[in-house]
Amino acid sequence: MFKPMVAFLFLLVLSLTAIPAFADDSVRSAEIFECRNDELLTWGDGADRRAVSSPLRFAYNPAGAPSWLPEKRVAGMVALAAAAWSQCGVPGQRVSWDPDPKRLQGAVVVQWSEAGSGGNFGLANYRLRTLSLGPKAFGLLHSRRPSYDSGKTLQMVISHEMGHLFGLMAHSRRCVDVMSYYNNGRGENCVSRDFSQVNVNGAEYRNDLPTACDIQRCRQANGFPPLPGGRLGAPSAAR
């Protein structure tokens, strides 16, 4: 049964302890930019499908945003994620917010909504074409770690939830993928080319933009040929 709402089940404890350092960034970088044939792994918790529409337009509504996350910065994150996911073959772009819904017809609304986010960091609703961000979750993160730049977490949440709207319903089992989660709560962990590098000193291993395997899966779901050599290019973000 298809579930139209998919939450970002990103463990808060990892958010609160994450530090921007990695034991061996070369392993992580290689995983981000290259996807091998045997690395298209998921947790089997959903069935990928085509994007909610093509092209995909995202309009950011800044109402209710935390004061430390200014509109220009968040809008830039939406634009960056949309540009990165466009390598999937489905064009994505950020468009200016307009309070008149008629002028935004067909666009996905990126909004701050406690109800819409279901108390999570983020929640994508495929049917309603919304991407809701959780003000309380980000408020808690900010209060616990005021010196931590929550923008990195926000970019990850936006990219992750946007991936569901591009058609990736299943979560990746590859630790570095933005569509991943680290474990399934039943003793099974995500996978990496060198698992000893994952969560070293509490560092966030997951990327904050789609990786080569995220894009590869998205291209499969939307009927496009795979990335040449499984290699990911650098996105050009038109903000």
Summary of the structure (lengths in Angstrom):
residues: 239
radius of gyration: 16.7
end to end distance: 36.8
largest distance: 51.1
contacts: 765
relative contact order: 0.25
helix: 37%
strand: 14%
